[in-house]
């Protein structure tokens, strides 16, 4: 049972900090933050606490899948550490966090500062074992509930895809009609001219017709900008608007939605396509012709500026996982090239470029100089062969189980629900097993380097794109922040190289 602490009138009233949060809730069916704050204020009044601050995070997820950070929550943690509050008040525990790692940090902060935690009308002192046990139980429940909600959402999206119904962002060329009372989606339809607007469906049809007639993507983009045609997704910051680009036009033409095709991608799997419930803007033949043209390797296109730095957009930030960029800082006439994380809510990495490049280069040369590495890169080691044989046997076993399960369903020995529940994990295992039956050999650039007489000379002769291909094939590169902020001394431990491949490649 929780520790019920009540106000002792002989002492000064506790200083209460109220925290409220709501996740994305477009239909406004959840408990609004205003209501949470009102409940928390009533609790503080009943207990005789003095509310010193109220912090709200609107439209912010607190689960393990949340992207970015919660600005309000960071203020809460800072307030707890400052000694300016005696009790943190929230409507229920899940409003604070649905992530066990965040909970552990919160628990340490509350214990160290001697700050109490209040939710659902109960007060907890995390310096006490019983209270820690109860709050930890609620934290586990909160994370489990978030995971279950996410899984339900994924299943719902898959079901919508099977029915051909829209979900997610609206495809350019279409608009959505909603029920004015319930707010539910009624249908997705072509965005035809009307209501004083030209309509984007006509733009899509024009792009398709002109592209199939021979107009390049870049020419189409220039014309769209000249005519002032609205872009698919205008940026929030108008100063950063780029208008139409060849990439923008290509994305619209490749999109399956304009051909009446609903695409659905499960995490880690290739997309699956279904017949859409909305009217197509182009025919299946036109889509096939577009994809054929865009996938033609002989097609002459502008491929943009060739990369000039080894790790830019290849290495990732070790904190947020976003690819880093190459930046040059000039200070007192000295140039400092570095790889940095430009993610707005992170910006946690700044690593000197020259020593990072040198470290990666030495790691690459060490790998290709090892005789065993060449066998691993070709997928010809005994371990690789054995793994492929085992994968083939597993595929045969699973395919037999799927066939047996399907026969049982067709013979009506099991229900459709039982069939679906049993088939889903089998298909997942099959996908993994089939991936293991193929030889995962390295690309031509890696093999050329590995078979060269002088590896260092061959590396120097490679272009930057070729070197990047080699690094990408051998390693996943992660860059980490300095152990002490502001440290300028080079620390090779900040560059983490994770080997890629079917089996470890010896360095």
Buried (B, 14 or more C-beta within 10 A) or exposed (E): EBBEBEEEEEEEBBBBBBBBBBBEEEEEEEBBBEEBBBBBBEBBEEBEBBBBBBBBBBEBBBBBEBEEEBEBBEBBBEBBEEEBBBBBBBBEBBBBBBBBEBBEEBBEBBBEBEBBBBBEEBBBBBBEEEBBEBBBEBBEEBBEEBBEBBEEEEEEBBEBBEEBBBBEEBBBBBBBEEEEEEEEBEBBEBBBEEEEEEBBBBBBBBBBEBBBEEBBBBBBBBBBBEEEBEBBEEEEEEEEEEBBBBEBBBBBBEBBBBBBBBEBEBEEEEEEEBEBBBEBBBEEEBBEBBBEEBEEEEEEEEEEEEBEBBBBBBBBBBBBEBBBBBBEEEEEEEEBBBBBBEBEEBBBBBBBBEBBBBBBBEBBBBBBEBEEBBBBBBBEBEBBEEBBEEBBEBBEEBBEBBEEBEEBBEEEEBEEEEBEEBBEEBEBBBBBBBEBBEEBBBEEBBBBBBEBEEBBEBBEEBEEEBBBBBBBBBBBBBBBBBEEEEEEEBBEEBBBBEBBBBBEBEB
